[in-house]
Amino acid sequence: MAYLIEADTDNVIYLHAHHSFGRFQYSVDTLISDPSVSKIHTIIEWQGNEWQVRDLSRNGTWLNSKRLDKDHSQTLKLHDVIALPGNDGKQFKVANLDKPQDLLIVLDEYAKPTSEFICLANYNLIPEESPEIAVFNQRESGFWCFEHLDGPMLDHTILIENDQLSDSQRSYQLHLSHLEEATALRDVSNTQLADLNFIFHLTLDEESAELTVRGPGEEIDLHERCHHYLTLNLARYKAQDAANGVHELSQGWVETEVIARDLGIDSRYLNIQIHRARKQFSDALAHIEDADSIIERKLRKVRFSASNFEIYKGHQLEESVKRASSN
């Protein structure tokens, strides 16, 4: 993600896809309080695959000591220096030219942005090795949300621009790219969750579980993961409900206390496993609209929402559930 370094303060300034500098307090992204600076003085914007700077002012903008032609875009390069007029003579060094992206910026001890950041995927566990927070994008609303993994399940908070959150080691600030993708025709997968078959392979001692997902023209190996054993056991609950004639929309819901007790883990570790499973599904099956809800949650309950799955223990088929035909 592109950012500038302010020369006299070393402040890190992360750029939005369309980023304005000027003295109009409520209309610019970076405020410059100097009477020589225009209300909206300079624009830096992402165009095509590059960053460009454009002067809109009366008193000029300088790039590497050369005054820019007014309202004429100039491509930025790493280490370029942008200078504005005025008593302070603000200068900004171009330190990063990555594509605009939504980020969590790491803050220093004074809550100021640093040059360290986390690029946000659809689903994020922070810190990755020993997660304390899940940060995820709600597909329905488009909002970023976060949830503390040691807190109540579903107790998530919507994040807005510049909101801060913390784990036990660091604090972060949400930075939105404001990138508006150009309208273009693109391939859209017609594959639905109901078209996928989830195939679990469990060892006889139940110490190891692997998962493969098969869909029309594809097979995705999700390998061996600890959280597959959770998903497999949720699938077992769903298979039991299916065998008992429970309607498909109601199948598989289990109290979180019950599944935690069955797995011999505490509620915090259960929550981590749920989020790890949701993240892997979201990443590996990004082309499936409901990928992040394959592990579905509601208050104090959780379930495996896929319609088709097989469970093999050793080499023997233990369970097989298929979506009922609509014919």
C-alpha positions in Angstrom: 0.0 0.0 0.0 1.4 3.4 -1.0 2.6 5.8 1.6 4.6 9.0 2.0 7.0 10.1 4.7 6.6 13.7 5.8 10.1 15.2 5.8 10.1 17.3 9.0 8.1 14.9 11.2 8.8 11.5 9.8 5.0 10.9 9.9 3.8 8.1 7.7 0.9 9.1 5.4 -1.0 6.2 3.8 -2.6 7.1 0.5 -6.2 6.5 -0.5 -6.9 5.7 -4.2 -7.8 9.4 -4.6 -5.9 11.4 -2.0 -6.1 15.1 -1.6 -3.8 17.6 0.2 -4.9 21.2 1.2 -6.1 23.5 3.9 -9.9 22.8 3.5 -10.2 20.8 6.8 -13.3 18.8 6.0 -12.6 18.0 2.4 -9.0 16.8 2.2 -7.3 13.7 3.3 -4.1 15.4 4.5 -4.5 18.8 6.0 -1.9 21.5 5.4 -2.6 24.6 7.5 -0.8 27.3 5.6 -2.4 30.3 3.9 -0.1 29.7 0.8 -1.7 26.3 0.3 -5.0 26.2 -1.6 -8.1 24.6 -0.1 -7.6 21.6 -2.3 -4.0 22.0 -3.5 -2.6 18.6 -4.8 -4.1 15.3 -5.7 -2.4 11.9 -5.7 -4.4 9.2 -7.4 -4.2 5.6 -8.6 -4.6 5.6 -12.4 -4.3 2.3 -14.3 -1.3 0.6 -12.6 0.5 3.7 -11.3 0.3 6.6 -8.9 0.1 10.1 -10.4 0.4 13.5 -8.8 -1.6 16.5 -10.0 -1.3 20.2 -9.0 -4.6 22.1 -8.6 -3.3 25.2 -6.9 -2.4 28.8 -7.5 1.0 28.7 -5.8 2.2 25.4 -7.2 3.4 21.9 -6.3 7.0 20.8 -6.9 8.1 17.3 -7.8 11.9 16.8 -7.3 12.4 20.6 -7.2 10.6 21.0 -10.6 7.2 22.8 -10.5 4.4 20.8 -12.0 2.2 22.1 -14.8 -1.2 22.9 -13.3 -3.8 20.2 -13.7 -1.3 18.0 -15.5 -0.7 14.5 -14.1 2.9 13.3 -13.5 3.7 9.6 -12.7 5.3 9.1 -9.3 8.5 7.0 -8.7 9.9 5.6 -5.5 12.0 8.2 -3.6 10.4 11.2 -5.4 10.0 14.3 -3.3 6.8 16.3 -3.4 7.0 19.9 -2.1 4.2 22.4 -1.3 4.6 26.2 -0.8 4.3 28.1 2.4 6.3 29.1 5.5 6.8 25.4 6.5 7.5 24.3 2.9 6.0 20.8 3.5 7.9 18.0 1.8 6.8 14.4 1.3 9.1 11.5 0.2 7.5 8.7 -1.7 8.3 5.6 0.3 6.0 2.9 -1.1 4.0 2.7 -4.4 2.0 -0.5 -3.9 -1.6 -0.8 -5.2 -4.3 0.7 -3.0 -5.6 -1.9 -0.5 -7.6 -2.0 2.7 -5.1 -2.3 5.6 -4.6 -2.6 9.3 -1.8 -0.1 10.0 0.4 -0.9 13.0 0.5 2.0 15.4 3.4 3.0 17.6 3.3 3.7 21.4 1.9 7.2 20.7 -0.9 5.8 18.4 0.8 7.1 15.3 0.9 5.1 12.1 4.1 3.2 11.3 5.4 1.8 8.0 4.3 -1.7 9.1 0.9 -2.9 8.0 -1.3 -5.9 7.4 -3.0 -6.3 4.0 -6.6 -7.4 4.6 -7.9 -10.5 2.9 -11.6 -11.4 3.3 -10.8 -13.2 6.5 -7.9 -12.5 8.8 -6.6 -14.0 12.1 -4.4 -11.7 14.1 -1.7 -12.5 15.1 -1.6 -15.3 12.6 0.3 -17.8 14.8 -1.6 -17.3 18.0 -4.7 -15.5 17.0 -6.6 -13.2 19.4 -8.7 -11.3 16.9 -10.7 -12.2 13.7 -11.1 -9.4 11.2 -13.5 -10.2 8.4 -15.5 -8.6 5.6 -19.3 -9.0 5.8 -20.3 -9.9 2.3 -23.9 -8.6 2.8 -22.9 -5.1 4.0 -19.4 -4.7 2.7 -18.3 -3.6 6.2 -15.2 -4.8 8.0 -15.8 -6.4 11.4 -13.7 -7.7 14.2 -14.3 -10.2 16.9 -12.1 -11.0 20.0 -11.6 -14.8 20.0 -11.8 -15.0 23.8 -15.1 -13.1 23.9 -18.6 -14.2 23.3 -19.2 -15.8 19.9 -20.9 -13.5 17.4 -20.0 -10.5 19.6 -18.4 -8.6 16.7 -18.0 -4.9 16.1 -18.3 -3.0 12.8 -15.2 -1.1 11.9 -15.2 2.3 10.1 -12.4 4.4 8.6 -9.6 5.1 11.2 -11.1 2.9 13.9 -8.5 1.2 16.2 -8.3 -2.2 17.7 -5.6 -4.0 19.7 -4.3 -7.5 20.5 -2.0 -8.1 23.5 1.1 -6.9 21.7 0.1 -4.2 19.2 -2.6 -1.7 18.2 -3.9 -1.2 14.7 -5.8 1.4 12.7 -8.2 0.6 9.8 -7.2 2.3 6.5 -9.6 2.0 3.6 -8.3 2.2 0.0 -11.4 3.9 -1.4 -10.5 2.1 -4.6 -13.4 2.0 -7.1 -12.8 -0.8 -9.5 -13.7 0.1 -13.1 -16.8 -1.7 -14.4 -15.7 -4.6 -16.5 -17.0 -7.9 -17.7 -15.5 -10.7 -15.7 -15.9 -14.4 -15.2 -18.3 -15.2 -12.4 -18.5 -18.7 -11.1 -21.8 -20.4 -11.3 -20.8 -22.9 -8.7 -22.9 -22.9 -5.5 -22.2 -24.4 -2.1 -24.8 -27.1 -2.8 -22.7 -28.2 -5.8 -19.7 -29.1 -3.6 -18.9 -32.4 -2.0 -16.8 -32.4 1.1 -14.7 -35.6 1.6 -13.2 -36.2 5.1 -10.5 -38.8 5.7 -10.1 -39.7 9.3 -7.5 -42.0 10.8 -8.8 -44.9 12.9 -7.4 -43.4 16.1 -9.1 -40.1 15.1 -5.8 -38.2 15.6 -5.6 -36.9 12.0 -8.3 -35.5 9.6 -7.9 -34.4 6.0 -10.4 -32.7 3.8 -10.9 -32.5 0.0 -13.6 -30.5 -1.7 -14.9 -31.6 -5.1 -17.0 -29.4 -7.3 -17.8 -29.2 -11.1 -14.5 -29.6 -12.8 -12.4 -29.0 -9.7 -10.8 -30.7 -6.7 -9.4 -28.7 -3.9 -7.1 -30.4 -1.3 -7.3 -28.6 2.0 -4.8 -31.0 3.5 -4.5 -32.1 7.1 -5.5 -29.4 9.7 -6.5 -29.6 13.3 -9.7 -27.6 12.6 -10.9 -30.3 10.1 -11.7 -32.5 13.1 -14.1 -29.9 14.4 -15.7 -29.6 11.0 -15.9 -33.4 10.7 -17.7 -33.7 14.0 -20.1 -30.9 13.1 -20.8 -33.0 9.9 -21.5 -36.0 12.1 -24.2 -34.0 14.0 -25.7 -33.0 10.6 -25.7 -36.7 9.4 -27.4 -37.8 12.6 -30.2 -35.1 12.1 -30.5 -36.2 8.5 -30.9 -39.8 9.5 -33.6 -38.7 12.0 -35.6 -36.9 9.4 -34.9 -33.4 10.5 -35.5 -30.8 7.8 -32.3 -29.8 6.0 -32.6 -26.1 7.1 -32.6 -27.2 10.7 -30.0 -30.0 10.5 -26.7 -29.9 12.3 -27.1 -27.1 14.9 -25.2 -28.0 18.1 -24.6 -26.0 21.3 -21.1 -24.7 21.4 -20.7 -26.1 25.0 -21.6 -29.5 23.7 -19.2 -29.6 20.8 -16.4 -28.2 23.1 -17.1 -30.9 25.6 -17.1 -33.6 22.9 -13.8 -32.4 21.6 -12.3 -31.9 25.0 -11.3 -28.3 24.5 -12.3 -25.0 26.1 -14.6 -22.4 24.6 -11.7 -20.1 23.5 -9.9 -22.8 21.6 -13.2 -23.8 20.0 -13.7 -20.3 18.9 -10.1 -20.2 17.4 -10.8 -23.5 15.5 -14.1 -22.2 14.2 -12.4 -19.0 12.8 -9.5 -21.0 11.4 -11.9 -23.2 9.5 -13.9 -20.2 8.3 -10.7 -18.5 7.1 -9.5 -21.5 5.2 -12.9 -22.0 3.5 -13.0 -18.2 2.7 -9.5 -18.3 1.2 -9.7 -21.6 -0.7 -13.2 -21.2 -2.0 -13.3 -17.5 -2.7 -15.3 -18.2 -5.9 -18.1 -19.6 -3.9 -20.6 -17.0 -2.6 -21.2 -18.6 0.8 -17.7 -19.9 1.5 -17.3 -18.0 4.7 -20.5 -19.4 6.1 -19.7 -23.1 5.6 -19.2 -23.0 9.3 -22.4 -21.2 10.3 -23.0 -19.6 13.6 -25.8 -18.2 15.7 -26.1 -17.4 19.4 -24.3 -20.3 21.4 -24.8 -22.6 18.4 -22.7 -23.7 15.4 -23.2 -26.0 12.4 -21.6 -27.3 9.2 -23.9 -25.9 6.5 -22.7 -27.9 3.5 -25.3 -30.2 1.9 -23.1 -33.0 0.5 -20.3 -34.7 2.4 -18.7 -38.1 3.0 -16.7 -39.2 6.1 -14.2 -42.1 5.7 -12.7 -43.5 8.9 -9.7 -45.5 7.8 -10.8 -46.8 4.4 -14.4 -47.4 5.5 -17.3 -45.0 4.7 -18.7 -43.9 8.0 -21.3 -41.3 6.8 -22.6 -40.0 3.5 -25.1 -37.2 3.2 -26.3 -35.9 -0.2 -28.8 -33.0 -0.9 -32.2 -34.4 -1.5 -33.2 -34.1 -5.2 -35.8 -31.4 -6.0 -37.4 -33.7 -8.7 
